[in-house]
Amino acid sequence: MLVSKRCQYALRAVFELAKHYGQYPLKAAQIAESQAIPVRFLEVILCELKKAGFVKSQRGNEGGYLLAIPPEKLTVGDLIRFIQGPFGPVSCVIGDSQESCPLYGDCAFMPMWEKVQKSINGIYDNTTYRELVDQERRKEERYVPSYSI
């Protein structure tokens, strides 16, 4: 299962908002620069995320975008499903084209595909944005040079 570029941009935009959760709104240009996302694409993505209730916007000079859901309650799986729809290793596992498959109901690979599906869902659905933010902060703390005189 490939995560589309559009979906990657959405994941990274929400990650940037999660890093600033409860602080202040971020302008689209700030998010774009921090996460290496083309601003034009980001503005469209943020509009979609706002309509879906993932983000909210604040007008005015000090306005911008804010995460609408606490990072500990928002998972990577939530966002991927919103942007790309259901995901899996093969289409028949997610309900697409089951009846059109000549081996439907008698596929030797189906148990394996279902295990892969379960694993993918488990990872994405159990990874919250809080975990990702905390993970990045721990990584940054390890690389802070200490100066002694």
C-alpha positions in Angstrom: 0.0 0.0 0.0 1.5 3.3 -1.1 0.7 6.4 0.8 0.1 9.1 -1.8 2.1 12.3 -1.9 -1.1 14.3 -1.1 -1.7 12.0 2.0 1.9 12.5 3.1 1.5 16.3 2.9 -1.7 16.0 5.0 0.1 13.8 7.6 3.0 16.2 7.8 0.8 19.3 8.0 -1.2 17.8 10.9 2.0 16.8 12.5 3.3 20.4 12.4 0.0 21.6 13.9 0.2 18.9 16.6 3.7 20.2 17.6 2.1 23.5 18.3 -1.2 22.2 19.8 -2.6 24.5 22.4 -0.2 27.3 21.6 -0.9 29.6 18.6 -2.2 29.3 15.1 0.2 28.6 12.3 0.0 30.2 8.9 -0.1 27.9 5.8 3.3 29.3 4.7 4.9 28.4 8.1 3.5 24.8 7.9 4.7 24.6 4.3 8.2 25.7 5.1 8.6 23.5 8.2 7.4 20.4 6.4 8.6 21.0 2.9 5.1 21.1 1.4 4.2 23.3 -1.7 2.0 26.0 -0.3 -0.5 25.7 -3.2 -1.1 22.0 -2.4 -1.2 22.7 1.3 -3.9 25.3 1.1 -6.2 22.9 -0.6 -5.4 20.1 1.9 -5.9 22.4 4.9 -9.3 23.4 3.4 -10.3 19.8 3.2 -9.0 19.0 6.7 -11.0 22.0 8.0 -14.2 20.8 6.4 -13.7 17.4 7.9 -13.1 18.8 11.4 -9.4 17.9 11.8 -8.2 21.5 11.8 -9.8 24.9 12.4 -8.8 28.3 11.2 -8.6 31.6 13.0 -9.0 34.8 11.0 -7.1 38.0 11.4 -3.5 39.2 11.5 -2.5 36.7 14.2 -4.7 34.0 12.5 -3.8 30.7 10.9 -4.6 27.0 11.4 -4.9 25.0 14.6 -5.4 21.3 15.3 -9.1 20.8 16.2 -8.5 17.4 17.8 -6.1 16.7 20.7 -3.0 15.0 19.4 -3.5 12.1 21.8 -6.9 11.4 20.2 -5.9 11.7 16.6 -4.2 8.7 14.8 -2.3 8.4 11.6 -5.0 5.9 10.5 -7.8 8.5 10.9 -6.0 10.8 8.5 -5.0 8.2 6.0 -8.5 6.9 5.7 -9.9 10.4 5.3 -7.4 11.3 2.5 -7.1 8.0 0.7 -10.0 5.9 1.9 -9.6 2.3 3.3 -6.1 0.8 2.9 -4.7 -2.6 2.5 -2.2 -4.8 0.7 -4.6 -5.8 -2.0 -8.0 -4.4 -3.1 -10.1 -7.5 -2.2 -9.1 -7.2 1.5 -10.7 -3.8 1.7 -13.9 -4.9 0.0 -13.1 -3.8 -3.6 -13.6 -6.3 -6.4 -14.2 -9.3 -4.2 -16.9 -10.7 -6.4 -14.9 -10.0 -9.6 -11.9 -12.1 -8.3 -12.0 -15.6 -9.9 -10.6 -17.0 -6.6 -13.0 -15.2 -4.3 -13.7 -17.5 -1.3 -11.0 -19.9 -2.3 -7.8 -17.8 -2.3 -4.7 -19.4 -0.7 -3.3 -15.9 -0.2 -6.3 -14.4 1.6 -5.2 -15.4 5.2 -1.8 -13.8 4.6 -3.4 -10.6 3.1 -5.7 -10.4 6.1 -2.7 -10.6 8.5 -0.9 -7.9 6.5 -4.1 -5.8 6.6 -4.4 -6.3 10.4 -0.8 -5.3 10.9 -1.1 -2.2 8.8 -4.3 -1.1 10.6 -2.7 -1.8 14.0 0.3 0.4 13.3 -1.6 3.3 11.8 -4.5 3.1 14.2 -2.3 2.9 17.3 0.1 5.7 16.3 -1.2 9.0 17.7 0.1 12.4 16.8 1.0 12.9 20.5 3.4 9.9 20.2 4.9 11.3 17.0 5.5 14.7 18.6 6.9 13.2 21.7 9.2 10.9 19.7 10.5 14.0 17.8 11.1 15.9 21.0 13.1 13.0 22.5 15.2 12.8 19.4 15.9 16.5 19.5 16.9 16.3 23.1 19.4 13.6 22.4 21.1 15.8 19.8 21.3 19.0 21.8 25.1 19.7 22.2 26.2 20.3 25.7 28.9 22.9 26.2 31.2 22.8 29.2 33.6 25.5 30.1 
